[in-house]
Amino acid sequence: MTMETCPKCSSSKIEVGWILSAGKIAFRSDRLPYPFTGGNVRTYVCLDCGYTESYIDAKYLEKIKSKLASDGEPS
């Protein structure tokens, strides 16, 4: 996934980076009772208005989808 133009203000001044944490970033699905940790979060920030958009990496996404499927949830 990428963001080349800000969907809020249409600026093309986009900075790309990662969300960092002293610990691990965790995602908690509303459908699962516990968080998943250890995923990389790629983030795009508009330098004009501050709009931020983030995506987790493919391996982390597959881990979440696999757990949802094993719990009987649609993937």
C-alpha angles and dihedrals in degrees: 000000000000139000115213098163127033111249090209104049104006093238118152092207097109125160118201125208147122134278106244129199137179085234129022124301110243132201119203117195116211086229097054127065098225139036127257114228135198104047124141114236116206110202135195120199127191108226092206104051105009097242109161129201124184136190131188119229122263096253092053091047091052090050090055094045091048092052092048090050093049089053090055096259121134114258 
